[in-house]
């Protein structure tokens, strides 16, 4: 008991110890703030990336291969337990031409009626200028309504979309800006463009075909691997109907014939690398915060011990053991760290 009393007495007797408490409190406070900000940033970034991407996607395994009879395949996939919905999309790269300016874009043909409730696109449209999740009719027959990201340059309302396919050549289509969406991700808001699926098929000269199937699950974490294996089997049956060979050796990797299944994490692995880098930086920062706080306590209590040389001599003369004297200063240091930690947590 006397050791605890002496340790608390030493804790109050030197003002320099207050600086040690303040240093520990500051370190704990910064550590919690950094953890909270970085953790929130990581979660928010993953949610925004996932908002544009469904849980699972079926994409081309080889170039210039497109899914036909996709409605039947979607219905078959939707019958798999754990699947909430499956929608077709047609994605391609192009560039917007306006007067003498050009900008590369990634355009996506979607069917809003089927997409609603299966992704966050309706929320992104509403967060921008499109309050109803649909494409309005264009003002002229030769134009296609398009919804652009809210960070697109101010090109104007009438644009020309230009693209290229090796078997078709260069083709163009006039666009009419129907509004802007806002996802909060510059990767999307600066480069993505949405148009009706039927218009995208007509523009690319791909009637009745799509490039992607977006699959939304009821519980991705629980059902992801099982549903993915079932989707591969559905693709296998579809490939056999199309007369395409598949020996099944690639099924373990989520592939079948000309198709490939990917999770949203695999499809957006490049963006998710930023999250991994952020976590590494966070660990390094927290490590050095703890080290600095520890050295702070050690340095200050080294000075306290030197200042208390006379008191230590008196304690030894009265019969205190070496371990007992060490315990007094260790308890005082622990109390310093505890008080500083509580203050830092409160702050």
N, C-alpha and C positions, 0 to 999 in steps of 0.2 A: 504493500500500500504506500509505503514511504517513497518507493521508486516512482510511482505514478504522481505523487504529490510534488516531488522534486522536478520531474519532467515538465509538469504544468507550470511550475514556478519559473523554470528556465525559459519556457515558451513565452512568458509575459515579461521577463526581465530585460530583454534586449529588443530594441526597436528594429534592429536589422532583420530579426526573424519575421517581422511583419512584411518586409519586402519578399521574403521567401514564400510566405503564405500568398501574397499578391501574385507572385510569379506562378505558383501552382494553380491558383484560381484562373489566371489568364490562360494558362496552357490548357486546362480542362475546358474552359469556355470555348476557346478556339477549336479544340478537338471536336467538341459536340457540334459547333456551328459548321465546321468543314464536313463532318460526317453527314449532317442533315442536308446541307446544300448539295453535296456530291451525290448522296443517295437519292434525293428528290430529282436532281437533274438526270440521273441514270434511269429512274422509273419513267419520268416524263418523256425522255428521248425514246425509250423503247415503246411506250404507248403511241407516240406520234408516228414512229416507223411502222408499227403494227397496224395503225389505223388505216393506212393506205393499202396494206397487204393483208390478205386473208390468212387463216391459220395454215392451210395447205394450198399449193398451186400445182397445176399440171401444165408443164411448158414443153416447148420443143426441145428434143434432144439433139437434133441435127438441123441445120439451116433449111429454110424454105419448105418446111413441113407444117401443115395446118390441120386442125381438127375439123373434120366434117361429121355430120350427124351428131353434133354435140349435145342436142337436146335429149336424145335417148341416153347418151352417156351420163349427162347430168342427172336425169331421173334415176338411173341405176345407182349412181353414187349417193344420191339423197336417201335411198332405201337402206344404206349402211347404218347400223345403230351408232349413235353418237354424232352423226352429221346433221347440222342445222340447215344447211343450204349449199347449193352449188350454182354458180353463175358464170356465163361465158364472157370473155373480154377479148378484144383485138388490140394488141399493142405494137407500136412501130416507131421508128425514129424518122423525123422529118425536120424541115426548117420553115420558119415563117418569113415570108418575103413582104416587105413594106417599103415602097419607094426604092431607095438604094440600100436599105438595111436588111440584115439577115440574122436570124437567131435559131439555133438548134433547139428542138423541142422533142419531148417524148409524149406522143399522143396516145390516148386510150379510148377505145370505143366501148361504151357501157350501155346497159339497159337499166335505167333508173328504177323502173317498176320491180325488177328482179333483185336489184342491188339493195333496196331499202331494207334496213334492219339486219343486213348481213355484213356490213362494213360501216365505217365512220364517214363515208363520203357524204351522206345526207347532212351530217353535222358540219362538215367542212364547207359544203355549199351554203348552209344557213349562216355560218360564221362570216362568210364573204358577203356577196351582194345577191345571191340567188336564194331567195327565201323558200321557194318550193323546189323540191328535188325532182326536177324535170327540165327538159330542154324546150324552150318556147319555139313556136314556128318561126322560120326566118322570114324576113321582109321580101325576099325574092327567091324564085325557084332555083336559081343557080348557086345559092349560098347554103352553107351548112352552119347551124348554130354551134357555138363552141364556148366552153367555160374554161378560162385561163386562171393560173395562179395569181394571187394578188400582188406578187412582186415582179410581174412581167413589166418590161419597159412600156412606156405609153406609146404604143405603135399607132393606136387609133382603133376605130370600130370595124373597119373593113380591111381584112388581111387576106393574103394568099398563102395557102399551105402547099408546100412542094415536097415530093418524096421520090424515091427511086427503087425499082426492083429490076434485077438483072434480066428477068424473062419478059418484062413489060416495058421497061425504060422509065423515063421521067414523066411524072404526071402531076397536075396541079388542080387545086380546088379552092374557090373563094370561101372565106369564113366570115361569119358575122358574130362578133363578140356578144354573147348572151349574158355575160356576167363574170364574176371572179370568185374563186373559192379561196379559203384560207385554212391551211393545216397547221401553221406554226413552224413548219420545217422548210427551211430555205431550199433544200434539195428538191422538194416538190413544188413549192410556191413559185419558184423561179423557172422551172423547166417543164412542168406537166401541163397538159391540155386534154380536156375531155370533150367528146362528141358522141352523138348517138351511134349505137353499134351498127345499125343498118347503113348509116352514112359512111362509117369507117370502112365497112366491107365494100361498099361501092367505090369509095376513094381508092382503096388498095387493089381493086379488081379481084376481090376474093369473096364472091357471093356464097353465102351459106357456110363460111369457114371462119374459125377463130384461132388465135394463137395461144390462149390461156384459159384455163378453168380455175376459178377461185372458189375454194371450199372453206366454209366456216363450220367449226365444230362446237358442240355444246360445252365440252371441257377439254381444252387443248392439252393441258398438262397431264390429265388422266388418260385420255383416249387417243392422243396423237400417234404413237407408234402403231397401235392396233388398227386405227382407221387408215393410216398410210398404207399398211400392208393390204388391206381390203381394197383400197383404191387402185393399187398396182394390179391386183387380180382383175378388177373391172377393166382396166386398161388392156390387160392381156386378152380378155374376151373381145374387146373392141378391135384390137389389132388383128385378131384372127378373122373377124368379119371383113376387115379391110384387105385381107390377103397379105398382111405383112408378117414376116417371120419373127418369132421371139422364142428363144430356147429356155428362157427362165433364169439364166445364169446371172442376169443383171438385176433380178427382182430384189435381192438383198440390199442393193444400193438405191432402191426406190425407182428404178428405171425399167421400162418395158418397150422393146422395139424402138419406135421413133419418139417416144414420150418419156418425160422425166418428172417425177414428183419431188417437190421441195417443200420444206417447212418455211415459215415466214423468216425464221432466223437464218436459214441457208440462203434464201433469196436475197436477203438484205445484209449479208455477212460483212460487206465493206463498211456500211454505216455503223454496224454494231461493234466494229473494231474500235471506234472512238470511245464507246462505253468501256471496253476492256482497258484501253489506255488510261482513261479517267480513273478506273479503280486502282490501277498500279500507282498512279500519282498520289491518290488518296492514302494508300498504305505507306508510301515514303514520307508524306507530310506528317501523318500521325506518329510514325516511328520517331522522327526527329523532335516532335513536340514532347513526347514522353522522355526522350533522352535529355533534352534541355531542362525539363522540370526536375529530373533526377539529379543532374549535375548542380542545379541551383541549390537544392537542399543540401547536398554533400558539401558544397563550397561554403555555404553560410554556417553550417554546423561545425565545420573544421575551424572556422574563426571563433565560434562560441566555445569550443573545447579549449582552444589556446587561451581565450580570455578567462576561462574558469580553472586555470591550472591551480590556483591557490585553493579554490573550493574542493577540487579533486583531492589535493593533498590532505585537507582537513578530513574529508570523508574516509580516506584510506587510513588516517591516523585513528579515527573512531571505530575502525574495524570493518569498513566496507570492502568487499572483495573486488577484484578487477572486473569480473563479469557483472557485478552489481552496478559499478560505475558506468560500464558500457551500456547496460540495460536502461539506465536513466536517460542517456542521450538518445538511444534508439527510440525509446517511448516518446521522447520530446519530438524527434523527427517524424515519427508516425503521426503524432497529433498534429504537427504542422501540415503534413500532407493531407490528413483527413479534413481539417478545417478548410484548407485551400480548395480541396475537391468539392466540399459541400457548397462553398461560396461560388465556385466556378459553375457547378450544376445549376444553382439558383439563378446565376447571371445568364 
